[in-house]
């Protein structure tokens, strides 16, 4: 699994100030908790930094990551960015 978090209080777009930038989990190991662990680790770091909200973007598609992020507690904000849904979670 690979996760990239972004912590940039000066980011021009509010949903890039504290965000899961990218998450990749190999198809052969999906569903084993690696993705959840990776996301929760970034969220723990966000809390340690005093952040109150974190975001993630995903492409809406069959078989896409939307259900995964919803199960973790992210909720769509109603915003999109280049066709990707902006999801948000309170920390």
HTML snippet that shows the backbone in 3Dmol.js (N, CA, C, O; Angstrom):
<script src="https://3Dmol.org/build/3Dmol-min.js"></script>
<div id="view" style="width:600px;height:400px;position:relative"></div>
<script>
const pdb = `
ATOM      1  N   UNK A   1       0.845  -1.181   0.000  1.00  0.00           N
ATOM      2  CA  UNK A   1       0.000   0.000   0.000  1.00  0.00           C
ATOM      3  C   UNK A   1       0.890   1.243   0.000  1.00  0.00           C
ATOM      4  O   UNK A   1       1.994   1.241   0.544  1.00  0.00           O
ATOM      5  N   UNK A   2       0.388   2.279  -0.611  1.00  0.00           N
ATOM      6  CA  UNK A   2       1.080   3.564  -0.672  1.00  0.00           C
ATOM      7  C   UNK A   2       0.060   4.644  -0.362  1.00  0.00           C
ATOM      8  O   UNK A   2      -1.029   4.652  -0.937  1.00  0.00           O
ATOM      9  N   UNK A   3       0.399   5.557   0.543  1.00  0.00           N
ATOM     10  CA  UNK A   3      -0.473   6.686   0.835  1.00  0.00           C
ATOM     11  C   UNK A   3       0.374   7.954   0.847  1.00  0.00           C
ATOM     12  O   UNK A   3       1.517   7.952   1.305  1.00  0.00           O
ATOM     13  N   UNK A   4      -0.202   9.025   0.342  1.00  0.00           N
ATOM     14  CA  UNK A   4       0.456  10.327   0.374  1.00  0.00           C
ATOM     15  C   UNK A   4      -0.516  11.313   1.012  1.00  0.00           C
ATOM     16  O   UNK A   4      -1.628  11.516   0.524  1.00  0.00           O
ATOM     17  N   UNK A   5      -0.078  11.918   2.109  1.00  0.00           N
ATOM     18  CA  UNK A   5      -0.869  12.945   2.764  1.00  0.00           C
ATOM     19  C   UNK A   5      -0.295  14.314   2.453  1.00  0.00           C
ATOM     20  O   UNK A   5       0.887  14.461   2.144  1.00  0.00           O
ATOM     21  N   UNK A   6      -1.148  15.296   2.542  1.00  0.00           N
ATOM     22  CA  UNK A   6      -0.709  16.669   2.293  1.00  0.00           C
ATOM     23  C   UNK A   6      -1.159  17.541   3.453  1.00  0.00           C
ATOM     24  O   UNK A   6      -2.329  17.530   3.834  1.00  0.00           O
ATOM     25  N   UNK A   7      -0.220  18.298   4.010  1.00  0.00           N
ATOM     26  CA  UNK A   7      -0.497  19.247   5.078  1.00  0.00           C
ATOM     27  C   UNK A   7       0.087  20.578   4.640  1.00  0.00           C
ATOM     28  O   UNK A   7       1.290  20.811   4.757  1.00  0.00           O
ATOM     29  N   UNK A   8      -0.776  21.449   4.137  1.00  0.00           N
ATOM     30  CA  UNK A   8      -0.325  22.737   3.608  1.00  0.00           C
ATOM     31  C   UNK A   8      -1.352  23.806   3.962  1.00  0.00           C
ATOM     32  O   UNK A   8      -2.299  24.023   3.207  1.00  0.00           O
ATOM     33  N   UNK A   9      -1.177  24.475   5.099  1.00  0.00           N
ATOM     34  CA  UNK A   9      -2.164  25.477   5.511  1.00  0.00           C
ATOM     35  C   UNK A   9      -2.277  26.652   4.542  1.00  0.00           C
ATOM     36  O   UNK A   9      -3.242  27.413   4.611  1.00  0.00           O
ATOM     37  N   UNK A  10      -1.316  26.810   3.648  1.00  0.00           N
ATOM     38  CA  UNK A  10      -1.346  27.912   2.692  1.00  0.00           C
ATOM     39  C   UNK A  10      -1.883  27.507   1.317  1.00  0.00           C
ATOM     40  O   UNK A  10      -1.871  28.318   0.391  1.00  0.00           O
ATOM     41  N   UNK A  11      -2.349  26.276   1.174  1.00  0.00           N
ATOM     42  CA  UNK A  11      -2.867  25.818  -0.119  1.00  0.00           C
ATOM     43  C   UNK A  11      -4.010  26.723  -0.569  1.00  0.00           C
ATOM     44  O   UNK A  11      -4.850  27.123   0.237  1.00  0.00           O
ATOM     45  N   UNK A  12      -4.035  27.037  -1.841  1.00  0.00           N
ATOM     46  CA  UNK A  12      -5.061  27.924  -2.380  1.00  0.00           C
ATOM     47  C   UNK A  12      -6.460  27.346  -2.321  1.00  0.00           C
ATOM     48  O   UNK A  12      -7.430  28.090  -2.175  1.00  0.00           O
ATOM     49  N   UNK A  13      -6.579  26.039  -2.431  1.00  0.00           N
ATOM     50  CA  UNK A  13      -7.881  25.373  -2.344  1.00  0.00           C
ATOM     51  C   UNK A  13      -8.011  24.755  -0.962  1.00  0.00           C
ATOM     52  O   UNK A  13      -7.136  24.004  -0.532  1.00  0.00           O
ATOM     53  N   UNK A  14      -9.097  25.066  -0.262  1.00  0.00           N
ATOM     54  CA  UNK A  14      -9.241  24.612   1.122  1.00  0.00           C
ATOM     55  C   UNK A  14      -9.173  23.094   1.254  1.00  0.00           C
ATOM     56  O   UNK A  14      -8.703  22.589   2.273  1.00  0.00           O
ATOM     57  N   UNK A  15      -9.636  22.357   0.241  1.00  0.00           N
ATOM     58  CA  UNK A  15      -9.630  20.907   0.361  1.00  0.00           C
ATOM     59  C   UNK A  15      -8.261  20.286   0.095  1.00  0.00           C
ATOM     60  O   UNK A  15      -8.128  19.062   0.111  1.00  0.00           O
ATOM     61  N   UNK A  16      -7.249  21.104  -0.147  1.00  0.00           N
ATOM     62  CA  UNK A  16      -5.879  20.607  -0.262  1.00  0.00           C
ATOM     63  C   UNK A  16      -5.029  20.982   0.957  1.00  0.00           C
ATOM     64  O   UNK A  16      -3.825  20.722   0.963  1.00  0.00           O
ATOM     65  N   UNK A  17      -5.621  21.576   1.971  1.00  0.00           N
ATOM     66  CA  UNK A  17      -4.841  22.004   3.143  1.00  0.00           C
ATOM     67  C   UNK A  17      -4.486  20.844   4.061  1.00  0.00           C
ATOM     68  O   UNK A  17      -3.398  20.823   4.636  1.00  0.00           O
ATOM     69  N   UNK A  18      -5.376  19.890   4.204  1.00  0.00           N
ATOM     70  CA  UNK A  18      -5.135  18.676   4.993  1.00  0.00           C
ATOM     71  C   UNK A  18      -5.845  17.552   4.251  1.00  0.00           C
ATOM     72  O   UNK A  18      -7.065  17.415   4.344  1.00  0.00           O
ATOM     73  N   UNK A  19      -5.091  16.757   3.522  1.00  0.00           N
ATOM     74  CA  UNK A  19      -5.742  15.840   2.592  1.00  0.00           C
ATOM     75  C   UNK A  19      -4.998  14.525   2.431  1.00  0.00           C
ATOM     76  O   UNK A  19      -3.783  14.438   2.608  1.00  0.00           O
ATOM     77  N   UNK A  20      -5.773  13.510   2.091  1.00  0.00           N
ATOM     78  CA  UNK A  20      -5.211  12.271   1.556  1.00  0.00           C
ATOM     79  C   UNK A  20      -5.000  12.588   0.086  1.00  0.00           C
ATOM     80  O   UNK A  20      -5.964  12.755  -0.662  1.00  0.00           O
ATOM     81  N   UNK A  21      -3.777  12.668  -0.318  1.00  0.00           N
ATOM     82  CA  UNK A  21      -3.453  13.074  -1.686  1.00  0.00           C
ATOM     83  C   UNK A  21      -3.607  11.897  -2.639  1.00  0.00           C
ATOM     84  O   UNK A  21      -4.218  12.028  -3.699  1.00  0.00           O
ATOM     85  N   UNK A  22      -3.050  10.745  -2.262  1.00  0.00           N
ATOM     86  CA  UNK A  22      -3.153   9.530  -3.076  1.00  0.00           C
ATOM     87  C   UNK A  22      -3.130   8.318  -2.171  1.00  0.00           C
ATOM     88  O   UNK A  22      -2.470   8.313  -1.132  1.00  0.00           O
ATOM     89  N   UNK A  23      -3.867   7.276  -2.580  1.00  0.00           N
ATOM     90  CA  UNK A  23      -3.850   5.982  -1.901  1.00  0.00           C
ATOM     91  C   UNK A  23      -3.865   4.909  -2.974  1.00  0.00           C
ATOM     92  O   UNK A  23      -4.748   4.881  -3.831  1.00  0.00           O
ATOM     93  N   UNK A  24      -2.889   4.036  -2.919  1.00  0.00           N
ATOM     94  CA  UNK A  24      -2.832   2.907  -3.854  1.00  0.00           C
ATOM     95  C   UNK A  24      -2.639   1.630  -3.044  1.00  0.00           C
ATOM     96  O   UNK A  24      -1.730   1.538  -2.219  1.00  0.00           O
ATOM     97  N   UNK A  25      -3.498   0.652  -3.288  1.00  0.00           N
ATOM     98  CA  UNK A  25      -3.379  -0.658  -2.669  1.00  0.00           C
ATOM     99  C   UNK A  25      -3.486  -1.677  -3.796  1.00  0.00           C
ATOM    100  O   UNK A  25      -4.421  -1.634  -4.596  1.00  0.00           O
ATOM    101  N   UNK A  26      -2.523  -2.592  -3.856  1.00  0.00           N
ATOM    102  CA  UNK A  26      -2.534  -3.608  -4.904  1.00  0.00           C
ATOM    103  C   UNK A  26      -3.826  -4.403  -4.896  1.00  0.00           C
ATOM    104  O   UNK A  26      -4.350  -4.745  -3.836  1.00  0.00           O
ATOM    105  N   UNK A  27      -4.337  -4.694  -6.082  1.00  0.00           N
ATOM    106  CA  UNK A  27      -5.606  -5.409  -6.211  1.00  0.00           C
ATOM    107  C   UNK A  27      -5.590  -6.744  -5.467  1.00  0.00           C
ATOM    108  O   UNK A  27      -6.610  -7.163  -4.921  1.00  0.00           O
ATOM    109  N   UNK A  28      -4.457  -7.400  -5.446  1.00  0.00           N
ATOM    110  CA  UNK A  28      -4.379  -8.733  -4.829  1.00  0.00           C
ATOM    111  C   UNK A  28      -4.435  -8.683  -3.299  1.00  0.00           C
ATOM    112  O   UNK A  28      -4.619  -9.721  -2.663  1.00  0.00           O
ATOM    113  N   UNK A  29      -4.280  -7.495  -2.694  1.00  0.00           N
ATOM    114  CA  UNK A  29      -4.339  -7.404  -1.229  1.00  0.00           C
ATOM    115  C   UNK A  29      -5.426  -6.448  -0.740  1.00  0.00           C
ATOM    116  O   UNK A  29      -5.487  -6.145   0.451  1.00  0.00           O
ATOM    117  N   UNK A  30      -6.274  -5.975  -1.632  1.00  0.00           N
ATOM    118  CA  UNK A  30      -7.371  -5.103  -1.205  1.00  0.00           C
ATOM    119  C   UNK A  30      -8.321  -5.901  -0.325  1.00  0.00           C
ATOM    120  O   UNK A  30      -8.503  -7.103  -0.516  1.00  0.00           O
ATOM    121  N   UNK A  31      -8.921  -5.218   0.638  1.00  0.00           N
ATOM    122  CA  UNK A  31      -9.867  -5.862   1.541  1.00  0.00           C
ATOM    123  C   UNK A  31      -9.214  -6.479   2.762  1.00  0.00           C
ATOM    124  O   UNK A  31      -9.893  -7.142   3.546  1.00  0.00           O
ATOM    125  N   UNK A  32      -7.920  -6.281   2.948  1.00  0.00           N
ATOM    126  CA  UNK A  32      -7.201  -6.851   4.090  1.00  0.00           C
ATOM    127  C   UNK A  32      -6.851  -5.822   5.155  1.00  0.00           C
ATOM    128  O   UNK A  32      -6.180  -6.150   6.133  1.00  0.00           O
ATOM    129  N   UNK A  33      -7.298  -4.576   4.978  1.00  0.00           N
ATOM    130  CA  UNK A  33      -7.088  -3.560   5.994  1.00  0.00           C
ATOM    131  C   UNK A  33      -5.894  -2.652   5.763  1.00  0.00           C
ATOM    132  O   UNK A  33      -5.666  -1.734   6.551  1.00  0.00           O
ATOM    133  N   UNK A  34      -5.121  -2.883   4.700  1.00  0.00           N
ATOM    134  CA  UNK A  34      -3.955  -2.038   4.443  1.00  0.00           C
ATOM    135  C   UNK A  34      -4.352  -0.600   4.117  1.00  0.00           C
ATOM    136  O   UNK A  34      -3.729   0.343   4.604  1.00  0.00           O
ATOM    137  N   UNK A  35      -5.370  -0.435   3.307  1.00  0.00           N
ATOM    138  CA  UNK A  35      -5.832   0.904   2.953  1.00  0.00           C
ATOM    139  C   UNK A  35      -6.374   1.641   4.161  1.00  0.00           C
ATOM    140  O   UNK A  35      -6.068   2.815   4.367  1.00  0.00           O
ATOM    141  N   UNK A  36      -7.180   0.955   4.963  1.00  0.00           N
ATOM    142  CA  UNK A  36      -7.723   1.558   6.189  1.00  0.00           C
ATOM    143  C   UNK A  36      -6.579   2.000   7.103  1.00  0.00           C
ATOM    144  O   UNK A  36      -6.597   3.112   7.629  1.00  0.00           O
ATOM    145  N   UNK A  37      -5.590   1.132   7.289  1.00  0.00           N
ATOM    146  CA  UNK A  37      -4.445   1.462   8.132  1.00  0.00           C
ATOM    147  C   UNK A  37      -3.724   2.699   7.601  1.00  0.00           C
ATOM    148  O   UNK A  37      -3.371   3.594   8.368  1.00  0.00           O
ATOM    149  N   UNK A  38      -3.510   2.745   6.296  1.00  0.00           N
ATOM    150  CA  UNK A  38      -2.796   3.870   5.688  1.00  0.00           C
ATOM    151  C   UNK A  38      -3.560   5.181   5.900  1.00  0.00           C
ATOM    152  O   UNK A  38      -2.973   6.187   6.297  1.00  0.00           O
ATOM    153  N   UNK A  39      -4.862   5.164   5.637  1.00  0.00           N
ATOM    154  CA  UNK A  39      -5.674   6.380   5.803  1.00  0.00           C
ATOM    155  C   UNK A  39      -5.720   6.793   7.263  1.00  0.00           C
ATOM    156  O   UNK A  39      -5.557   7.974   7.573  1.00  0.00           O
ATOM    157  N   UNK A  40      -5.939   5.847   8.164  1.00  0.00           N
ATOM    158  CA  UNK A  40      -6.015   6.190   9.582  1.00  0.00           C
ATOM    159  C   UNK A  40      -4.689   6.752  10.095  1.00  0.00           C
ATOM    160  O   UNK A  40      -4.679   7.597  10.990  1.00  0.00           O
ATOM    161  N   UNK A  41      -3.576   6.289   9.536  1.00  0.00           N
ATOM    162  CA  UNK A  41      -2.277   6.824   9.929  1.00  0.00           C
ATOM    163  C   UNK A  41      -2.149   8.295   9.538  1.00  0.00           C
ATOM    164  O   UNK A  41      -1.649   9.103  10.320  1.00  0.00           O
ATOM    165  N   UNK A  42      -2.598   8.644   8.336  1.00  0.00           N
ATOM    166  CA  UNK A  42      -2.567  10.048   7.914  1.00  0.00           C
ATOM    167  C   UNK A  42      -3.518  10.873   8.779  1.00  0.00           C
ATOM    168  O   UNK A  42      -3.181  11.989   9.174  1.00  0.00           O
ATOM    169  N   UNK A  43      -4.691  10.341   9.074  1.00  0.00           N
ATOM    170  CA  UNK A  43      -5.643  11.078   9.915  1.00  0.00           C
ATOM    171  C   UNK A  43      -5.102  11.264  11.327  1.00  0.00           C
ATOM    172  O   UNK A  43      -5.320  12.312  11.936  1.00  0.00           O
ATOM    173  N   UNK A  44      -4.403  10.270  11.855  1.00  0.00           N
ATOM    174  CA  UNK A  44      -3.775  10.422  13.172  1.00  0.00           C
ATOM    175  C   UNK A  44      -2.739  11.540  13.152  1.00  0.00           C
ATOM    176  O   UNK A  44      -2.653  12.329  14.094  1.00  0.00           O
ATOM    177  N   UNK A  45      -1.954  11.607  12.080  1.00  0.00           N
ATOM    178  CA  UNK A  45      -0.963  12.680  11.957  1.00  0.00           C
ATOM    179  C   UNK A  45      -1.653  14.039  11.864  1.00  0.00           C
ATOM    180  O   UNK A  45      -1.181  15.023  12.434  1.00  0.00           O
ATOM    181  N   UNK A  46      -2.770  14.087  11.142  1.00  0.00           N
ATOM    182  CA  UNK A  46      -3.525  15.340  11.024  1.00  0.00           C
ATOM    183  C   UNK A  46      -4.004  15.791  12.399  1.00  0.00           C
ATOM    184  O   UNK A  46      -3.903  16.971  12.736  1.00  0.00           O
ATOM    185  N   UNK A  47      -4.519  14.866  13.189  1.00  0.00           N
ATOM    186  CA  UNK A  47      -4.970  15.215  14.549  1.00  0.00           C
ATOM    187  C   UNK A  47      -3.794  15.707  15.389  1.00  0.00           C
ATOM    188  O   UNK A  47      -3.923  16.681  16.131  1.00  0.00           O
ATOM    189  N   UNK A  48      -2.646  15.033  15.273  1.00  0.00           N
ATOM    190  CA  UNK A  48      -1.456  15.436  16.025  1.00  0.00           C
ATOM    191  C   UNK A  48      -1.050  16.862  15.679  1.00  0.00           C
ATOM    192  O   UNK A  48      -0.537  17.594  16.526  1.00  0.00           O
ATOM    193  N   UNK A  49      -1.282  17.253  14.424  1.00  0.00           N
ATOM    194  CA  UNK A  49      -0.950  18.606  13.972  1.00  0.00           C
ATOM    195  C   UNK A  49      -2.035  19.622  14.324  1.00  0.00           C
ATOM    196  O   UNK A  49      -1.894  20.810  14.032  1.00  0.00           O
ATOM    197  N   UNK A  50      -3.111  19.160  14.947  1.00  0.00           N
ATOM    198  CA  UNK A  50      -4.175  20.069  15.356  1.00  0.00           C
ATOM    199  C   UNK A  50      -5.229  20.328  14.294  1.00  0.00           C
ATOM    200  O   UNK A  50      -6.044  21.238  14.442  1.00  0.00           O
ATOM    201  N   UNK A  51      -5.224  19.548  13.236  1.00  0.00           N
ATOM    202  CA  UNK A  51      -6.224  19.728  12.176  1.00  0.00           C
ATOM    203  C   UNK A  51      -7.597  19.273  12.674  1.00  0.00           C
ATOM    204  O   UNK A  51      -7.698  18.369  13.502  1.00  0.00           O
ATOM    205  N   UNK A  52      -8.628  19.896  12.172  1.00  0.00           N
ATOM    206  CA  UNK A  52     -10.006  19.567  12.562  1.00  0.00           C
ATOM    207  C   UNK A  52     -10.769  18.845  11.448  1.00  0.00           C
ATOM    208  O   UNK A  52     -11.792  18.207  11.699  1.00  0.00           O
ATOM    209  N   UNK A  53     -10.263  18.952  10.220  1.00  0.00           N
ATOM    210  CA  UNK A  53     -10.931  18.389   9.045  1.00  0.00           C
ATOM    211  C   UNK A  53      -9.866  17.840   8.105  1.00  0.00           C
ATOM    212  O   UNK A  53      -8.776  18.399   7.988  1.00  0.00           O
ATOM    213  N   UNK A  54     -10.195  16.741   7.440  1.00  0.00           N
ATOM    214  CA  UNK A  54      -9.333  16.210   6.381  1.00  0.00           C
ATOM    215  C   UNK A  54     -10.204  15.907   5.174  1.00  0.00           C
ATOM    216  O   UNK A  54     -11.407  15.679   5.304  1.00  0.00           O
ATOM    217  N   UNK A  55      -9.590  15.907   4.004  1.00  0.00           N
ATOM    218  CA  UNK A  55     -10.332  15.664   2.764  1.00  0.00           C
ATOM    219  C   UNK A  55      -9.645  14.599   1.928  1.00  0.00           C
ATOM    220  O   UNK A  55      -8.490  14.235   2.153  1.00  0.00           O
ATOM    221  N   UNK A  56     -10.398  14.122   0.964  1.00  0.00           N
ATOM    222  CA  UNK A  56      -9.892  13.185  -0.033  1.00  0.00           C
ATOM    223  C   UNK A  56     -10.711  13.398  -1.303  1.00  0.00           C
ATOM    224  O   UNK A  56     -11.874  13.796  -1.233  1.00  0.00           O
ATOM    225  N   UNK A  57     -10.117  13.140  -2.445  1.00  0.00           N
ATOM    226  CA  UNK A  57     -10.828  13.226  -3.719  1.00  0.00           C
ATOM    227  C   UNK A  57     -10.859  11.846  -4.356  1.00  0.00           C
ATOM    228  O   UNK A  57      -9.895  11.086  -4.258  1.00  0.00           O
ATOM    229  N   UNK A  58     -11.985  11.522  -5.016  1.00  0.00           N
ATOM    230  CA  UNK A  58     -12.059  10.260  -5.739  1.00  0.00           C
ATOM    231  C   UNK A  58     -12.891  10.433  -6.992  1.00  0.00           C
ATOM    232  O   UNK A  58     -13.787  11.274  -7.061  1.00  0.00           O
ATOM    233  N   UNK A  59     -12.573   9.617  -7.977  1.00  0.00           N
ATOM    234  CA  UNK A  59     -13.352   9.602  -9.215  1.00  0.00           C
ATOM    235  C   UNK A  59     -14.585   8.748  -8.998  1.00  0.00           C
ATOM    236  O   UNK A  59     -14.474   7.607  -8.550  1.00  0.00           O
ATOM    237  N   UNK A  60     -15.767   9.282  -9.309  1.00  0.00           N
ATOM    238  CA  UNK A  60     -16.978   8.471  -9.183  1.00  0.00           C
ATOM    239  C   UNK A  60     -17.030   7.451 -10.325  1.00  0.00           C
ATOM    240  O   UNK A  60     -17.129   7.819 -11.496  1.00  0.00           O
ATOM    241  N   UNK A  61     -16.962   6.176  -9.970  1.00  0.00           N
ATOM    242  CA  UNK A  61     -16.969   5.128 -10.993  1.00  0.00           C
ATOM    243  C   UNK A  61     -17.347   3.801 -10.349  1.00  0.00           C
ATOM    244  O   UNK A  61     -17.089   3.578  -9.166  1.00  0.00           O
ATOM    245  N   UNK A  62     -17.958   2.927 -11.134  1.00  0.00           N
ATOM    246  CA  UNK A  62     -18.232   1.578 -10.651  1.00  0.00           C
ATOM    247  C   UNK A  62     -16.919   0.925 -10.251  1.00  0.00           C
ATOM    248  O   UNK A  62     -15.948   0.955 -11.007  1.00  0.00           O
ATOM    249  N   UNK A  63     -16.892   0.335  -9.064  1.00  0.00           N
ATOM    250  CA  UNK A  63     -15.682  -0.308  -8.584  1.00  0.00           C
ATOM    251  C   UNK A  63     -14.643   0.662  -8.050  1.00  0.00           C
ATOM    252  O   UNK A  63     -13.535   0.255  -7.703  1.00  0.00           O
ATOM    253  N   UNK A  64     -14.993   1.954  -7.979  1.00  0.00           N
ATOM    254  CA  UNK A  64     -14.066   2.970  -7.485  1.00  0.00           C
ATOM    255  C   UNK A  64     -14.002   2.959  -5.967  1.00  0.00           C
ATOM    256  O   UNK A  64     -14.624   2.113  -5.325  1.00  0.00           O
ATOM    257  N   UNK A  65     -13.260   3.886  -5.393  1.00  0.00           N
ATOM    258  CA  UNK A  65     -13.019   3.887  -3.947  1.00  0.00           C
ATOM    259  C   UNK A  65     -14.090   4.566  -3.092  1.00  0.00           C
ATOM    260  O   UNK A  65     -13.926   4.673  -1.876  1.00  0.00           O
ATOM    261  N   UNK A  66     -15.182   5.024  -3.708  1.00  0.00           N
ATOM    262  CA  UNK A  66     -16.166   5.780  -2.930  1.00  0.00           C
ATOM    263  C   UNK A  66     -16.672   5.018  -1.710  1.00  0.00           C
ATOM    264  O   UNK A  66     -16.688   5.573  -0.611  1.00  0.00           O
ATOM    265  N   UNK A  67     -17.085   3.768  -1.871  1.00  0.00           N
ATOM    266  CA  UNK A  67     -17.608   3.002  -0.733  1.00  0.00           C
ATOM    267  C   UNK A  67     -16.568   2.866   0.373  1.00  0.00           C
ATOM    268  O   UNK A  67     -16.900   2.938   1.556  1.00  0.00           O
ATOM    269  N   UNK A  68     -15.316   2.671  -0.012  1.00  0.00           N
ATOM    270  CA  UNK A  68     -14.228   2.571   0.963  1.00  0.00           C
ATOM    271  C   UNK A  68     -14.152   3.836   1.806  1.00  0.00           C
ATOM    272  O   UNK A  68     -14.118   3.761   3.034  1.00  0.00           O
ATOM    273  N   UNK A  69     -14.124   4.996   1.157  1.00  0.00           N
ATOM    274  CA  UNK A  69     -14.007   6.254   1.899  1.00  0.00           C
ATOM    275  C   UNK A  69     -15.255   6.541   2.726  1.00  0.00           C
ATOM    276  O   UNK A  69     -15.146   7.076   3.829  1.00  0.00           O
ATOM    277  N   UNK A  70     -16.430   6.198   2.221  1.00  0.00           N
ATOM    278  CA  UNK A  70     -17.657   6.397   2.993  1.00  0.00           C
ATOM    279  C   UNK A  70     -17.647   5.537   4.256  1.00  0.00           C
ATOM    280  O   UNK A  70     -18.069   5.997   5.317  1.00  0.00           O
ATOM    281  N   UNK A  71     -17.169   4.297   4.155  1.00  0.00           N
ATOM    282  CA  UNK A  71     -17.083   3.425   5.336  1.00  0.00           C
ATOM    283  C   UNK A  71     -16.132   3.989   6.382  1.00  0.00           C
ATOM    284  O   UNK A  71     -16.315   3.757   7.577  1.00  0.00           O
ATOM    285  N   UNK A  72     -15.124   4.725   5.946  1.00  0.00           N
ATOM    286  CA  UNK A  72     -14.173   5.329   6.884  1.00  0.00           C
ATOM    287  C   UNK A  72     -14.723   6.604   7.523  1.00  0.00           C
ATOM    288  O   UNK A  72     -14.140   7.116   8.478  1.00  0.00           O
ATOM    289  N   UNK A  73     -15.837   7.120   7.006  1.00  0.00           N
ATOM    290  CA  UNK A  73     -16.459   8.303   7.596  1.00  0.00           C
ATOM    291  C   UNK A  73     -16.390   9.565   6.763  1.00  0.00           C
ATOM    292  O   UNK A  73     -16.918  10.600   7.171  1.00  0.00           O
ATOM    293  N   UNK A  74     -15.745   9.504   5.595  1.00  0.00           N
ATOM    294  CA  UNK A  74     -15.726  10.663   4.709  1.00  0.00           C
ATOM    295  C   UNK A  74     -17.121  10.858   4.126  1.00  0.00           C
ATOM    296  O   UNK A  74     -17.839   9.887   3.886  1.00  0.00           O
ATOM    297  N   UNK A  75     -17.501  12.102   3.901  1.00  0.00           N
ATOM    298  CA  UNK A  75     -18.786  12.437   3.300  1.00  0.00           C
ATOM    299  C   UNK A  75     -18.557  13.418   2.153  1.00  0.00           C
ATOM    300  O   UNK A  75     -17.752  14.340   2.278  1.00  0.00           O
ATOM    301  N   UNK A  76     -19.262  13.224   1.030  1.00  0.00           N
ATOM    302  CA  UNK A  76     -19.130  14.178  -0.077  1.00  0.00           C
ATOM    303  C   UNK A  76     -19.538  15.575   0.363  1.00  0.00           C
ATOM    304  O   UNK A  76     -20.505  15.749   1.104  1.00  0.00           O
ATOM    305  N   UNK A  77     -18.794  16.563  -0.099  1.00  0.00           N
ATOM    306  CA  UNK A  77     -19.080  17.957   0.259  1.00  0.00           C
ATOM    307  C   UNK A  77     -20.029  18.619  -0.719  1.00  0.00           C
ATOM    308  O   UNK A  77     -20.564  19.693  -0.444  1.00  0.00           O
ATOM    309  N   UNK A  78     -20.240  17.981  -1.864  1.00  0.00           N
ATOM    310  CA  UNK A  78     -21.004  18.616  -2.937  1.00  0.00           C
ATOM    311  C   UNK A  78     -20.092  19.299  -3.936  1.00  0.00           C
ATOM    312  O   UNK A  78     -20.541  19.709  -5.006  1.00  0.00           O
ATOM    313  N   UNK A  79     -18.809  19.426  -3.599  1.00  0.00           N
ATOM    314  CA  UNK A  79     -17.825  20.016  -4.508  1.00  0.00           C
ATOM    315  C   UNK A  79     -17.213  18.919  -5.381  1.00  0.00           C
ATOM    316  O   UNK A  79     -17.164  17.750  -5.000  1.00  0.00           O
ATOM    317  N   UNK A  80     -16.755  19.325  -6.545  1.00  0.00           N
ATOM    318  CA  UNK A  80     -15.929  18.460  -7.378  1.00  0.00           C
ATOM    319  C   UNK A  80     -14.707  19.256  -7.820  1.00  0.00           C
ATOM    320  O   UNK A  80     -14.717  20.487  -7.837  1.00  0.00           O
ATOM    321  N   UNK A  81     -13.670  18.532  -8.173  1.00  0.00           N
ATOM    322  CA  UNK A  81     -12.442  19.157  -8.663  1.00  0.00           C
ATOM    323  C   UNK A  81     -11.945  18.304  -9.818  1.00  0.00           C
ATOM    324  O   UNK A  81     -11.526  17.162  -9.626  1.00  0.00           O
ATOM    325  N   UNK A  82     -11.994  18.865 -11.016  1.00  0.00           N
ATOM    326  CA  UNK A  82     -11.601  18.133 -12.228  1.00  0.00           C
ATOM    327  C   UNK A  82     -12.316  16.790 -12.328  1.00  0.00           C
ATOM    328  O   UNK A  82     -11.710  15.782 -12.692  1.00  0.00           O
ATOM    329  N   UNK A  83     -13.604  16.783 -12.004  1.00  0.00           N
ATOM    330  CA  UNK A  83     -14.410  15.578 -12.111  1.00  0.00           C
ATOM    331  C   UNK A  83     -14.341  14.651 -10.915  1.00  0.00           C
ATOM    332  O   UNK A  83     -15.047  13.643 -10.874  1.00  0.00           O
ATOM    333  N   UNK A  84     -13.498  14.975  -9.934  1.00  0.00           N
ATOM    334  CA  UNK A  84     -13.381  14.136  -8.746  1.00  0.00           C
ATOM    335  C   UNK A  84     -14.267  14.686  -7.632  1.00  0.00           C
ATOM    336  O   UNK A  84     -14.381  15.899  -7.455  1.00  0.00           O
ATOM    337  N   UNK A  85     -14.888  13.780  -6.886  1.00  0.00           N
ATOM    338  CA  UNK A  85     -15.704  14.139  -5.733  1.00  0.00           C
ATOM    339  C   UNK A  85     -14.775  14.553  -4.596  1.00  0.00           C
ATOM    340  O   UNK A  85     -13.756  13.906  -4.354  1.00  0.00           O
ATOM    341  N   UNK A  86     -15.124  15.618  -3.908  1.00  0.00           N
ATOM    342  CA  UNK A  86     -14.380  16.050  -2.719  1.00  0.00           C
ATOM    343  C   UNK A  86     -15.106  15.478  -1.507  1.00  0.00           C
ATOM    344  O   UNK A  86     -16.272  15.791  -1.265  1.00  0.00           O
ATOM    345  N   UNK A  87     -14.404  14.637  -0.747  1.00  0.00           N
ATOM    346  CA  UNK A  87     -14.943  14.071   0.481  1.00  0.00           C
ATOM    347  C   UNK A  87     -14.261  14.697   1.679  1.00  0.00           C
ATOM    348  O   UNK A  87     -13.111  15.129   1.597  1.00  0.00           O
ATOM    349  N   UNK A  88     -14.979  14.745   2.797  1.00  0.00           N
ATOM    350  CA  UNK A  88     -14.480  15.430   4.002  1.00  0.00           C
ATOM    351  C   UNK A  88     -14.817  14.598   5.225  1.00  0.00           C
ATOM    352  O   UNK A  88     -15.859  13.945   5.280  1.00  0.00           O
ATOM    353  N   UNK A  89     -13.921  14.629   6.210  1.00  0.00           N
ATOM    354  CA  UNK A  89     -14.169  13.963   7.476  1.00  0.00           C
ATOM    355  C   UNK A  89     -13.774  14.910   8.608  1.00  0.00           C
ATOM    356  O   UNK A  89     -12.737  15.572   8.549  1.00  0.00           O
ATOM    357  N   UNK A  90     -14.614  14.962   9.630  1.00  0.00           N
ATOM    358  CA  UNK A  90     -14.295  15.739  10.832  1.00  0.00           C
ATOM    359  C   UNK A  90     -13.349  14.896  11.678  1.00  0.00           C
ATOM    360  O   UNK A  90     -13.544  13.690  11.828  1.00  0.00           O
ATOM    361  N   UNK A  91     -12.334  15.535  12.224  1.00  0.00           N
ATOM    362  CA  UNK A  91     -11.340  14.798  13.012  1.00  0.00           C
ATOM    363  C   UNK A  91     -11.597  14.916  14.502  1.00  0.00           C
ATOM    364  O   UNK A  91     -10.852  14.354  15.304  1.00  0.00           O
TER     365      UNK A  91
END
`;
const viewer = $3Dmol.createViewer("view");
viewer.addModel(pdb, "pdb");
viewer.setStyle({}, {cartoon: {color: "spectrum"}});
viewer.zoomTo();
viewer.render();
</script>
